[in-house]
Amino acid sequence: MQLLRRAFQETLKDPEFLEEAKKASLELDPVSGEEIEKIVAGFSKLSPGVVKKLSEILK
C-alpha cells in the first residue's frame, strides 16, 4: 500500500501530469491515504441517527 501511496504522491508532483490536468481544467486538491483513513475511521464512530440523517441529505 505504501508503494501505491508514494507513486500517487509522486504523480501529483510530475510537471507533465500537472500540465495535462491544467489543460483538462481539472482542479486538484489531493488528500493523502493517511488522511482518508482517518476520515473513514471517523465515519465508523457516527451514531445511527447521524448516519441516517446524512444518508437523507445525500439523496
PDBQT receptor file of N, H, CA, C and O in Angstrom, charges set to zero:
ATOM      1  N   MET A   1       0.823  -1.179   0.000  1.00  0.00    +0.000 N 
ATOM      2  CA  MET A   1       0.000   0.000   0.000  1.00  0.00    +0.000 C 
ATOM      3  C   MET A   1       0.876   1.254   0.000  1.00  0.00    +0.000 C 
ATOM      4  O   MET A   1       0.568   2.239  -0.671  1.00  0.00    +0.000 OA
ATOM      5  N   GLN A   2       1.961   1.205   0.754  1.00  0.00    +0.000 N 
ATOM      6  H   GLN A   2       2.211   0.405   1.300  1.00  0.00    +0.000 HD
ATOM      7  CA  GLN A   2       2.849   2.369   0.806  1.00  0.00    +0.000 C 
ATOM      8  C   GLN A   2       3.418   2.693  -0.568  1.00  0.00    +0.000 C 
ATOM      9  O   GLN A   2       3.597   3.861  -0.914  1.00  0.00    +0.000 OA
ATOM     10  N   LEU A   3       3.700   1.663  -1.345  1.00  0.00    +0.000 N 
ATOM     11  H   LEU A   3       3.555   0.715  -1.064  1.00  0.00    +0.000 HD
ATOM     12  CA  LEU A   3       4.230   1.873  -2.690  1.00  0.00    +0.000 C 
ATOM     13  C   LEU A   3       3.226   2.636  -3.551  1.00  0.00    +0.000 C 
ATOM     14  O   LEU A   3       3.596   3.565  -4.269  1.00  0.00    +0.000 OA
ATOM     15  N   LEU A   4       1.966   2.245  -3.478  1.00  0.00    +0.000 N 
ATOM     16  H   LEU A   4       1.665   1.491  -2.896  1.00  0.00    +0.000 HD
ATOM     17  CA  LEU A   4       0.928   2.935  -4.251  1.00  0.00    +0.000 C 
ATOM     18  C   LEU A   4       0.750   4.374  -3.785  1.00  0.00    +0.000 C 
ATOM     19  O   LEU A   4       0.587   5.282  -4.599  1.00  0.00    +0.000 OA
ATOM     20  N   ARG A   5       0.781   4.572  -2.490  1.00  0.00    +0.000 N 
ATOM     21  H   ARG A   5       0.913   3.834  -1.828  1.00  0.00    +0.000 HD
ATOM     22  CA  ARG A   5       0.640   5.933  -1.953  1.00  0.00    +0.000 C 
ATOM     23  C   ARG A   5       1.791   6.820  -2.409  1.00  0.00    +0.000 C 
ATOM     24  O   ARG A   5       1.589   7.970  -2.799  1.00  0.00    +0.000 OA
ATOM     25  N   ARG A   6       2.987   6.274  -2.356  1.00  0.00    +0.000 N 
ATOM     26  H   ARG A   6       3.151   5.340  -2.040  1.00  0.00    +0.000 HD
ATOM     27  CA  ARG A   6       4.162   7.038  -2.773  1.00  0.00    +0.000 C 
ATOM     28  C   ARG A   6       4.082   7.374  -4.260  1.00  0.00    +0.000 C 
ATOM     29  O   ARG A   6       4.392   8.495  -4.665  1.00  0.00    +0.000 OA
ATOM     30  N   ALA A   7       3.668   6.404  -5.067  1.00  0.00    +0.000 N 
ATOM     31  H   ALA A   7       3.416   5.494  -4.737  1.00  0.00    +0.000 HD
ATOM     32  CA  ALA A   7       3.541   6.636  -6.510  1.00  0.00    +0.000 C 
ATOM     33  C   ALA A   7       2.496   7.709  -6.793  1.00  0.00    +0.000 C 
ATOM     34  O   ALA A   7       2.694   8.556  -7.664  1.00  0.00    +0.000 OA
ATOM     35  N   PHE A   8       1.390   7.676  -6.064  1.00  0.00    +0.000 N 
ATOM     36  H   PHE A   8       1.229   6.987  -5.357  1.00  0.00    +0.000 HD
ATOM     37  CA  PHE A   8       0.342   8.684  -6.231  1.00  0.00    +0.000 C 
ATOM     38  C   PHE A   8       0.879  10.075  -5.893  1.00  0.00    +0.000 C 
ATOM     39  O   PHE A   8       0.655  11.029  -6.639  1.00  0.00    +0.000 OA
ATOM     40  N   GLN A   9       1.584  10.187  -4.775  1.00  0.00    +0.000 N 
ATOM     41  H   GLN A   9       1.766   9.412  -4.169  1.00  0.00    +0.000 HD
ATOM     42  CA  GLN A   9       2.138  11.478  -4.368  1.00  0.00    +0.000 C 
ATOM     43  C   GLN A   9       3.156  11.994  -5.388  1.00  0.00    +0.000 C 
ATOM     44  O   GLN A   9       3.199  13.190  -5.680  1.00  0.00    +0.000 OA
ATOM     45  N   GLU A  10       3.967  11.096  -5.921  1.00  0.00    +0.000 N 
ATOM     46  H   GLU A  10       3.932  10.125  -5.685  1.00  0.00    +0.000 HD
ATOM     47  CA  GLU A  10       4.953  11.497  -6.927  1.00  0.00    +0.000 C 
ATOM     48  C   GLU A  10       4.270  11.952  -8.217  1.00  0.00    +0.000 C 
ATOM     49  O   GLU A  10       4.720  12.900  -8.861  1.00  0.00    +0.000 OA
ATOM     50  N   THR A  11       3.191  11.280  -8.588  1.00  0.00    +0.000 N 
ATOM     51  H   THR A  11       2.825  10.510  -8.065  1.00  0.00    +0.000 HD
ATOM     52  CA  THR A  11       2.440  11.669  -9.785  1.00  0.00    +0.000 C 
ATOM     53  C   THR A  11       1.925  13.092  -9.638  1.00  0.00    +0.000 C 
ATOM     54  O   THR A  11       1.936  13.860 -10.600  1.00  0.00    +0.000 OA
ATOM     55  N   LEU A  12       1.480  13.440  -8.456  1.00  0.00    +0.000 N 
ATOM     56  H   LEU A  12       1.471  12.816  -7.675  1.00  0.00    +0.000 HD
ATOM     57  CA  LEU A  12       0.936  14.777  -8.224  1.00  0.00    +0.000 C 
ATOM     58  C   LEU A  12       2.000  15.868  -8.282  1.00  0.00    +0.000 C 
ATOM     59  O   LEU A  12       1.675  17.054  -8.335  1.00  0.00    +0.000 OA
ATOM     60  N   LYS A  13       3.256  15.472  -8.272  1.00  0.00    +0.000 N 
ATOM     61  H   LYS A  13       3.519  14.508  -8.228  1.00  0.00    +0.000 HD
ATOM     62  CA  LYS A  13       4.363  16.423  -8.386  1.00  0.00    +0.000 C 
ATOM     63  C   LYS A  13       4.926  16.475  -9.803  1.00  0.00    +0.000 C 
ATOM     64  O   LYS A  13       5.747  17.337 -10.117  1.00  0.00    +0.000 OA
ATOM     65  N   ASP A  14       4.485  15.560 -10.653  1.00  0.00    +0.000 N 
ATOM     66  H   ASP A  14       3.818  14.860 -10.398  1.00  0.00    +0.000 HD
ATOM     67  CA  ASP A  14       5.028  15.436 -12.002  1.00  0.00    +0.000 C 
ATOM     68  C   ASP A  14       4.578  16.605 -12.877  1.00  0.00    +0.000 C 
ATOM     69  O   ASP A  14       3.377  16.809 -13.053  1.00  0.00    +0.000 OA
ATOM     70  N   PRO A  15       5.521  17.377 -13.431  1.00  0.00    +0.000 N 
ATOM     71  CA  PRO A  15       5.160  18.540 -14.248  1.00  0.00    +0.000 C 
ATOM     72  C   PRO A  15       4.279  18.191 -15.454  1.00  0.00    +0.000 C 
ATOM     73  O   PRO A  15       3.364  18.946 -15.784  1.00  0.00    +0.000 OA
ATOM     74  N   GLU A  16       4.539  17.069 -16.107  1.00  0.00    +0.000 N 
ATOM     75  H   GLU A  16       5.282  16.455 -15.839  1.00  0.00    +0.000 HD
ATOM     76  CA  GLU A  16       3.722  16.679 -17.263  1.00  0.00    +0.000 C 
ATOM     77  C   GLU A  16       2.290  16.378 -16.832  1.00  0.00    +0.000 C 
ATOM     78  O   GLU A  16       1.338  16.794 -17.492  1.00  0.00    +0.000 OA
ATOM     79  N   PHE A  17       2.142  15.659 -15.734  1.00  0.00    +0.000 N 
ATOM     80  H   PHE A  17       2.916  15.321 -15.198  1.00  0.00    +0.000 HD
ATOM     81  CA  PHE A  17       0.807  15.355 -15.221  1.00  0.00    +0.000 C 
ATOM     82  C   PHE A  17       0.070  16.640 -14.866  1.00  0.00    +0.000 C 
ATOM     83  O   PHE A  17      -1.097  16.810 -15.218  1.00  0.00    +0.000 OA
ATOM     84  N   LEU A  18       0.746  17.534 -14.175  1.00  0.00    +0.000 N 
ATOM     85  H   LEU A  18       1.694  17.396 -13.889  1.00  0.00    +0.000 HD
ATOM     86  CA  LEU A  18       0.116  18.793 -13.770  1.00  0.00    +0.000 C 
ATOM     87  C   LEU A  18      -0.297  19.626 -14.980  1.00  0.00    +0.000 C 
ATOM     88  O   LEU A  18      -1.346  20.268 -14.964  1.00  0.00    +0.000 OA
ATOM     89  N   GLU A  19       0.517  19.617 -16.015  1.00  0.00    +0.000 N 
ATOM     90  H   GLU A  19       1.370  19.095 -16.028  1.00  0.00    +0.000 HD
ATOM     91  CA  GLU A  19       0.182  20.360 -17.236  1.00  0.00    +0.000 C 
ATOM     92  C   GLU A  19      -1.044  19.757 -17.911  1.00  0.00    +0.000 C 
ATOM     93  O   GLU A  19      -1.932  20.488 -18.350  1.00  0.00    +0.000 OA
ATOM     94  N   GLU A  20      -1.101  18.437 -17.997  1.00  0.00    +0.000 N 
ATOM     95  H   GLU A  20      -0.380  17.842 -17.641  1.00  0.00    +0.000 HD
ATOM     96  CA  GLU A  20      -2.267  17.776 -18.599  1.00  0.00    +0.000 C 
ATOM     97  C   GLU A  20      -3.530  18.039 -17.779  1.00  0.00    +0.000 C 
ATOM     98  O   GLU A  20      -4.605  18.256 -18.339  1.00  0.00    +0.000 OA
ATOM     99  N   ALA A  21      -3.397  18.018 -16.475  1.00  0.00    +0.000 N 
ATOM    100  H   ALA A  21      -2.524  17.842 -16.020  1.00  0.00    +0.000 HD
ATOM    101  CA  ALA A  21      -4.548  18.306 -15.613  1.00  0.00    +0.000 C 
ATOM    102  C   ALA A  21      -5.031  19.735 -15.837  1.00  0.00    +0.000 C 
ATOM    103  O   ALA A  21      -6.234  19.993 -15.861  1.00  0.00    +0.000 OA
ATOM    104  N   LYS A  22      -4.103  20.647 -15.997  1.00  0.00    +0.000 N 
ATOM    105  H   LYS A  22      -3.125  20.437 -15.978  1.00  0.00    +0.000 HD
ATOM    106  CA  LYS A  22      -4.453  22.051 -16.244  1.00  0.00    +0.000 C 
ATOM    107  C   LYS A  22      -5.169  22.191 -17.583  1.00  0.00    +0.000 C 
ATOM    108  O   LYS A  22      -6.171  22.900 -17.683  1.00  0.00    +0.000 OA
ATOM    109  N   LYS A  23      -4.660  21.519 -18.609  1.00  0.00    +0.000 N 
ATOM    110  H   LYS A  23      -3.846  20.944 -18.528  1.00  0.00    +0.000 HD
ATOM    111  CA  LYS A  23      -5.296  21.566 -19.929  1.00  0.00    +0.000 C 
ATOM    112  C   LYS A  23      -6.719  21.017 -19.884  1.00  0.00    +0.000 C 
ATOM    113  O   LYS A  23      -7.598  21.489 -20.606  1.00  0.00    +0.000 OA
ATOM    114  N   ALA A  24      -6.938  20.022 -19.035  1.00  0.00    +0.000 N 
ATOM    115  H   ALA A  24      -6.224  19.639 -18.449  1.00  0.00    +0.000 HD
ATOM    116  CA  ALA A  24      -8.254  19.394 -18.914  1.00  0.00    +0.000 C 
ATOM    117  C   ALA A  24      -9.150  20.136 -17.917  1.00  0.00    +0.000 C 
ATOM    118  O   ALA A  24     -10.251  19.684 -17.601  1.00  0.00    +0.000 OA
ATOM    119  N   SER A  25      -8.669  21.267 -17.432  1.00  0.00    +0.000 N 
ATOM    120  H   SER A  25      -7.775  21.634 -17.688  1.00  0.00    +0.000 HD
ATOM    121  CA  SER A  25      -9.402  22.080 -16.448  1.00  0.00    +0.000 C 
ATOM    122  C   SER A  25      -9.750  21.288 -15.190  1.00  0.00    +0.000 C 
ATOM    123  O   SER A  25     -10.819  21.465 -14.606  1.00  0.00    +0.000 OA
ATOM    124  N   LEU A  26      -8.831  20.415 -14.785  1.00  0.00    +0.000 N 
ATOM    125  H   LEU A  26      -7.963  20.271 -15.259  1.00  0.00    +0.000 HD
ATOM    126  CA  LEU A  26      -9.036  19.638 -13.562  1.00  0.00    +0.000 C 
ATOM    127  C   LEU A  26      -8.482  20.413 -12.375  1.00  0.00    +0.000 C 
ATOM    128  O   LEU A  26      -7.352  20.898 -12.409  1.00  0.00    +0.000 OA
ATOM    129  N   GLU A  27      -9.276  20.522 -11.344  1.00  0.00    +0.000 N 
ATOM    130  H   GLU A  27     -10.195  20.128 -11.316  1.00  0.00    +0.000 HD
ATOM    131  CA  GLU A  27      -8.827  21.164 -10.120  1.00  0.00    +0.000 C 
ATOM    132  C   GLU A  27      -8.355  20.073  -9.172  1.00  0.00    +0.000 C 
ATOM    133  O   GLU A  27      -9.146  19.233  -8.744  1.00  0.00    +0.000 OA
ATOM    134  N   LEU A  28      -7.084  20.084  -8.849  1.00  0.00    +0.000 N 
ATOM    135  H   LEU A  28      -6.441  20.766  -9.197  1.00  0.00    +0.000 HD
ATOM    136  CA  LEU A  28      -6.515  19.046  -7.993  1.00  0.00    +0.000 C 
ATOM    137  C   LEU A  28      -6.414  19.541  -6.557  1.00  0.00    +0.000 C 
ATOM    138  O   LEU A  28      -5.852  20.602  -6.287  1.00  0.00    +0.000 OA
ATOM    139  N   ASP A  29      -6.962  18.766  -5.658  1.00  0.00    +0.000 N 
ATOM    140  H   ASP A  29      -7.419  17.904  -5.878  1.00  0.00    +0.000 HD
ATOM    141  CA  ASP A  29      -6.860  19.033  -4.224  1.00  0.00    +0.000 C 
ATOM    142  C   ASP A  29      -6.682  17.684  -3.533  1.00  0.00    +0.000 C 
ATOM    143  O   ASP A  29      -7.579  17.209  -2.836  1.00  0.00    +0.000 OA
ATOM    144  N   PRO A  30      -5.512  17.073  -3.734  1.00  0.00    +0.000 N 
ATOM    145  CA  PRO A  30      -5.310  15.705  -3.255  1.00  0.00    +0.000 C 
ATOM    146  C   PRO A  30      -5.278  15.587  -1.737  1.00  0.00    +0.000 C 
ATOM    147  O   PRO A  30      -4.873  16.505  -1.024  1.00  0.00    +0.000 OA
ATOM    148  N   VAL A  31      -5.717  14.434  -1.275  1.00  0.00    +0.000 N 
ATOM    149  H   VAL A  31      -6.047  13.689  -1.854  1.00  0.00    +0.000 HD
ATOM    150  CA  VAL A  31      -5.695  14.089   0.141  1.00  0.00    +0.000 C 
ATOM    151  C   VAL A  31      -4.877  12.808   0.263  1.00  0.00    +0.000 C 
ATOM    152  O   VAL A  31      -5.040  11.884  -0.534  1.00  0.00    +0.000 OA
ATOM    153  N   SER A  32      -4.006  12.756   1.250  1.00  0.00    +0.000 N 
ATOM    154  H   SER A  32      -3.874  13.507   1.897  1.00  0.00    +0.000 HD
ATOM    155  CA  SER A  32      -3.153  11.576   1.407  1.00  0.00    +0.000 C 
ATOM    156  C   SER A  32      -3.964  10.370   1.870  1.00  0.00    +0.000 C 
ATOM    157  O   SER A  32      -5.060  10.509   2.412  1.00  0.00    +0.000 OA
ATOM    158  N   GLY A  33      -3.411   9.204   1.646  1.00  0.00    +0.000 N 
ATOM    159  H   GLY A  33      -2.521   9.091   1.206  1.00  0.00    +0.000 HD
ATOM    160  CA  GLY A  33      -4.056   7.970   2.081  1.00  0.00    +0.000 C 
ATOM    161  C   GLY A  33      -4.265   7.940   3.584  1.00  0.00    +0.000 C 
ATOM    162  O   GLY A  33      -5.281   7.442   4.069  1.00  0.00    +0.000 OA
ATOM    163  N   GLU A  34      -3.302   8.474   4.319  1.00  0.00    +0.000 N 
ATOM    164  H   GLU A  34      -2.476   8.879   3.926  1.00  0.00    +0.000 HD
ATOM    165  CA  GLU A  34      -3.416   8.513   5.774  1.00  0.00    +0.000 C 
ATOM    166  C   GLU A  34      -4.594   9.384   6.202  1.00  0.00    +0.000 C 
ATOM    167  O   GLU A  34      -5.336   9.032   7.119  1.00  0.00    +0.000 OA
ATOM    168  N   GLU A  35      -4.759  10.523   5.532  1.00  0.00    +0.000 N 
ATOM    169  H   GLU A  35      -4.156  10.809   4.787  1.00  0.00    +0.000 HD
ATOM    170  CA  GLU A  35      -5.876  11.415   5.860  1.00  0.00    +0.000 C 
ATOM    171  C   GLU A  35      -7.216  10.751   5.555  1.00  0.00    +0.000 C 
ATOM    172  O   GLU A  35      -8.167  10.877   6.327  1.00  0.00    +0.000 OA
ATOM    173  N   ILE A  36      -7.288  10.050   4.437  1.00  0.00    +0.000 N 
ATOM    174  H   ILE A  36      -6.516   9.947   3.810  1.00  0.00    +0.000 HD
ATOM    175  CA  ILE A  36      -8.530   9.360   4.075  1.00  0.00    +0.000 C 
ATOM    176  C   ILE A  36      -8.849   8.275   5.099  1.00  0.00    +0.000 C 
ATOM    177  O   ILE A  36     -10.008   8.093   5.472  1.00  0.00    +0.000 OA
ATOM    178  N   GLU A  37      -7.828   7.556   5.555  1.00  0.00    +0.000 N 
ATOM    179  H   GLU A  37      -6.886   7.703   5.252  1.00  0.00    +0.000 HD
ATOM    180  CA  GLU A  37      -8.046   6.532   6.584  1.00  0.00    +0.000 C 
ATOM    181  C   GLU A  37      -8.661   7.144   7.841  1.00  0.00    +0.000 C 
ATOM    182  O   GLU A  37      -9.571   6.567   8.436  1.00  0.00    +0.000 OA
ATOM    183  N   LYS A  38      -8.163   8.309   8.242  1.00  0.00    +0.000 N 
ATOM    184  H   LYS A  38      -7.423   8.778   7.758  1.00  0.00    +0.000 HD
ATOM    185  CA  LYS A  38      -8.695   8.982   9.431  1.00  0.00    +0.000 C 
ATOM    186  C   LYS A  38     -10.152   9.392   9.222  1.00  0.00    +0.000 C 
ATOM    187  O   LYS A  38     -10.979   9.247  10.123  1.00  0.00    +0.000 OA
ATOM    188  N   ILE A  39     -10.460   9.900   8.041  1.00  0.00    +0.000 N 
ATOM    189  H   ILE A  39      -9.789  10.018   7.310  1.00  0.00    +0.000 HD
ATOM    190  CA  ILE A  39     -11.831  10.322   7.733  1.00  0.00    +0.000 C 
ATOM    191  C   ILE A  39     -12.775   9.126   7.789  1.00  0.00    +0.000 C 
ATOM    192  O   ILE A  39     -13.837   9.190   8.408  1.00  0.00    +0.000 OA
ATOM    193  N   VAL A  40     -12.380   8.039   7.138  1.00  0.00    +0.000 N 
ATOM    194  H   VAL A  40     -11.517   7.987   6.635  1.00  0.00    +0.000 HD
ATOM    195  CA  VAL A  40     -13.224   6.838   7.108  1.00  0.00    +0.000 C 
ATOM    196  C   VAL A  40     -13.401   6.276   8.520  1.00  0.00    +0.000 C 
ATOM    197  O   VAL A  40     -14.499   5.857   8.887  1.00  0.00    +0.000 OA
ATOM    198  N   ALA A  41     -12.341   6.266   9.303  1.00  0.00    +0.000 N 
ATOM    199  H   ALA A  41     -11.449   6.607   9.006  1.00  0.00    +0.000 HD
ATOM    200  CA  ALA A  41     -12.432   5.779  10.682  1.00  0.00    +0.000 C 
ATOM    201  C   ALA A  41     -13.411   6.631  11.483  1.00  0.00    +0.000 C 
ATOM    202  O   ALA A  41     -14.138   6.113  12.331  1.00  0.00    +0.000 OA
ATOM    203  N   GLY A  42     -13.432   7.916  11.222  1.00  0.00    +0.000 N 
ATOM    204  H   GLY A  42     -12.841   8.337  10.534  1.00  0.00    +0.000 HD
ATOM    205  CA  GLY A  42     -14.367   8.805  11.904  1.00  0.00    +0.000 C 
ATOM    206  C   GLY A  42     -15.807   8.483  11.574  1.00  0.00    +0.000 C 
ATOM    207  O   GLY A  42     -16.679   8.605  12.433  1.00  0.00    +0.000 OA
ATOM    208  N   PHE A  43     -16.074   8.072  10.340  1.00  0.00    +0.000 N 
ATOM    209  H   PHE A  43     -15.365   7.973   9.642  1.00  0.00    +0.000 HD
ATOM    210  CA  PHE A  43     -17.438   7.711   9.946  1.00  0.00    +0.000 C 
ATOM    211  C   PHE A  43     -17.948   6.519  10.744  1.00  0.00    +0.000 C 
ATOM    212  O   PHE A  43     -19.132   6.444  11.071  1.00  0.00    +0.000 OA
ATOM    213  N   SER A  44     -17.061   5.600  11.053  1.00  0.00    +0.000 N 
ATOM    214  H   SER A  44     -16.099   5.661  10.788  1.00  0.00    +0.000 HD
ATOM    215  CA  SER A  44     -17.499   4.403  11.781  1.00  0.00    +0.000 C 
ATOM    216  C   SER A  44     -17.911   4.724  13.213  1.00  0.00    +0.000 C 
ATOM    217  O   SER A  44     -18.538   3.898  13.877  1.00  0.00    +0.000 OA
ATOM    218  N   LYS A  45     -17.568   5.907  13.689  1.00  0.00    +0.000 N 
ATOM    219  H   LYS A  45     -17.060   6.578  13.150  1.00  0.00    +0.000 HD
ATOM    220  CA  LYS A  45     -17.904   6.305  15.055  1.00  0.00    +0.000 C 
ATOM    221  C   LYS A  45     -19.206   7.106  15.130  1.00  0.00    +0.000 C 
ATOM    222  O   LYS A  45     -19.648   7.464  16.222  1.00  0.00    +0.000 OA
ATOM    223  N   LEU A  46     -19.817   7.387  13.986  1.00  0.00    +0.000 N 
ATOM    224  H   LEU A  46     -19.458   7.096  13.100  1.00  0.00    +0.000 HD
ATOM    225  CA  LEU A  46     -21.056   8.161  13.976  1.00  0.00    +0.000 C 
ATOM    226  C   LEU A  46     -22.218   7.333  14.506  1.00  0.00    +0.000 C 
ATOM    227  O   LEU A  46     -22.281   6.120  14.310  1.00  0.00    +0.000 OA
ATOM    228  N   SER A  47     -23.121   8.007  15.170  1.00  0.00    +0.000 N 
ATOM    229  H   SER A  47     -23.070   8.993  15.329  1.00  0.00    +0.000 HD
ATOM    230  CA  SER A  47     -24.307   7.313  15.685  1.00  0.00    +0.000 C 
ATOM    231  C   SER A  47     -25.234   6.958  14.528  1.00  0.00    +0.000 C 
ATOM    232  O   SER A  47     -25.193   7.616  13.488  1.00  0.00    +0.000 OA
ATOM    233  N   PRO A  48     -26.065   5.937  14.686  1.00  0.00    +0.000 N 
ATOM    234  CA  PRO A  48     -27.004   5.550  13.623  1.00  0.00    +0.000 C 
ATOM    235  C   PRO A  48     -27.921   6.701  13.196  1.00  0.00    +0.000 C 
ATOM    236  O   PRO A  48     -28.273   6.808  12.021  1.00  0.00    +0.000 OA
ATOM    237  N   GLY A  49     -28.303   7.553  14.134  1.00  0.00    +0.000 N 
ATOM    238  H   GLY A  49     -28.016   7.467  15.088  1.00  0.00    +0.000 HD
ATOM    239  CA  GLY A  49     -29.157   8.694  13.795  1.00  0.00    +0.000 C 
ATOM    240  C   GLY A  49     -28.468   9.671  12.862  1.00  0.00    +0.000 C 
ATOM    241  O   GLY A  49     -29.081  10.181  11.924  1.00  0.00    +0.000 OA
ATOM    242  N   VAL A  50     -27.203   9.929  13.118  1.00  0.00    +0.000 N 
ATOM    243  H   VAL A  50     -26.706   9.515  13.880  1.00  0.00    +0.000 HD
ATOM    244  CA  VAL A  50     -26.432  10.834  12.263  1.00  0.00    +0.000 C 
ATOM    245  C   VAL A  50     -26.246  10.212  10.888  1.00  0.00    +0.000 C 
ATOM    246  O   VAL A  50     -26.371  10.899   9.874  1.00  0.00    +0.000 OA
ATOM    247  N   VAL A  51     -25.951   8.928  10.845  1.00  0.00    +0.000 N 
ATOM    248  H   VAL A  51     -25.849   8.370  11.669  1.00  0.00    +0.000 HD
ATOM    249  CA  VAL A  51     -25.782   8.232   9.567  1.00  0.00    +0.000 C 
ATOM    250  C   VAL A  51     -27.069   8.320   8.751  1.00  0.00    +0.000 C 
ATOM    251  O   VAL A  51     -27.025   8.574   7.547  1.00  0.00    +0.000 OA
ATOM    252  N   LYS A  52     -28.206   8.113   9.398  1.00  0.00    +0.000 N 
ATOM    253  H   LYS A  52     -28.241   7.907  10.375  1.00  0.00    +0.000 HD
ATOM    254  CA  LYS A  52     -29.496   8.187   8.703  1.00  0.00    +0.000 C 
ATOM    255  C   LYS A  52     -29.726   9.586   8.151  1.00  0.00    +0.000 C 
ATOM    256  O   LYS A  52     -30.152   9.737   7.006  1.00  0.00    +0.000 OA
ATOM    257  N   LYS A  53     -29.451  10.608   8.949  1.00  0.00    +0.000 N 
ATOM    258  H   LYS A  53     -29.105  10.486   9.879  1.00  0.00    +0.000 HD
ATOM    259  CA  LYS A  53     -29.653  11.993   8.514  1.00  0.00    +0.000 C 
ATOM    260  C   LYS A  53     -28.741  12.324   7.334  1.00  0.00    +0.000 C 
ATOM    261  O   LYS A  53     -29.187  12.929   6.360  1.00  0.00    +0.000 OA
ATOM    262  N   LEU A  54     -27.474  11.935   7.413  1.00  0.00    +0.000 N 
ATOM    263  H   LEU A  54     -27.112  11.444   8.205  1.00  0.00    +0.000 HD
ATOM    264  CA  LEU A  54     -26.544  12.175   6.310  1.00  0.00    +0.000 C 
ATOM    265  C   LEU A  54     -27.001  11.463   5.042  1.00  0.00    +0.000 C 
ATOM    266  O   LEU A  54     -26.900  12.007   3.943  1.00  0.00    +0.000 OA
ATOM    267  N   SER A  55     -27.496  10.258   5.204  1.00  0.00    +0.000 N 
ATOM    268  H   SER A  55     -27.578   9.816   6.097  1.00  0.00    +0.000 HD
ATOM    269  CA  SER A  55     -27.994   9.492   4.065  1.00  0.00    +0.000 C 
ATOM    270  C   SER A  55     -29.151  10.222   3.389  1.00  0.00    +0.000 C 
ATOM    271  O   SER A  55     -29.227  10.276   2.162  1.00  0.00    +0.000 OA
ATOM    272  N   GLU A  56     -30.046  10.779   4.193  1.00  0.00    +0.000 N 
ATOM    273  H   GLU A  56     -29.985  10.735   5.190  1.00  0.00    +0.000 HD
ATOM    274  CA  GLU A  56     -31.182  11.529   3.644  1.00  0.00    +0.000 C 
ATOM    275  C   GLU A  56     -30.713  12.783   2.916  1.00  0.00    +0.000 C 
ATOM    276  O   GLU A  56     -31.231  13.117   1.850  1.00  0.00    +0.000 OA
ATOM    277  N   ILE A  57     -29.745  13.468   3.483  1.00  0.00    +0.000 N 
ATOM    278  H   ILE A  57     -29.324  13.197   4.348  1.00  0.00    +0.000 HD
ATOM    279  CA  ILE A  57     -29.221  14.698   2.875  1.00  0.00    +0.000 C 
ATOM    280  C   ILE A  57     -28.555  14.400   1.539  1.00  0.00    +0.000 C 
ATOM    281  O   ILE A  57     -28.693  15.171   0.590  1.00  0.00    +0.000 OA
ATOM    282  N   LEU A  58     -27.838  13.292   1.461  1.00  0.00    +0.000 N 
ATOM    283  H   LEU A  58     -27.726  12.665   2.232  1.00  0.00    +0.000 HD
ATOM    284  CA  LEU A  58     -27.070  12.969   0.260  1.00  0.00    +0.000 C 
ATOM    285  C   LEU A  58     -27.898  12.378  -0.873  1.00  0.00    +0.000 C 
ATOM    286  O   LEU A  58     -27.378  12.176  -1.970  1.00  0.00    +0.000 OA
ATOM    287  N   LYS A  59     -29.165  12.099  -0.633  1.00  0.00    +0.000 N 
ATOM    288  H   LYS A  59     -29.587  12.263   0.259  1.00  0.00    +0.000 HD
ATOM    289  CA  LYS A  59     -30.015  11.528  -1.690  1.00  0.00    +0.000 C 
ATOM    290  C   LYS A  59     -30.377  12.553  -2.711  1.00  0.00    +0.000 C 
ATOM    291  O   LYS A  59     -31.086  12.247  -3.670  1.00  0.00    +0.000 OA
TER     292      LYS A  59
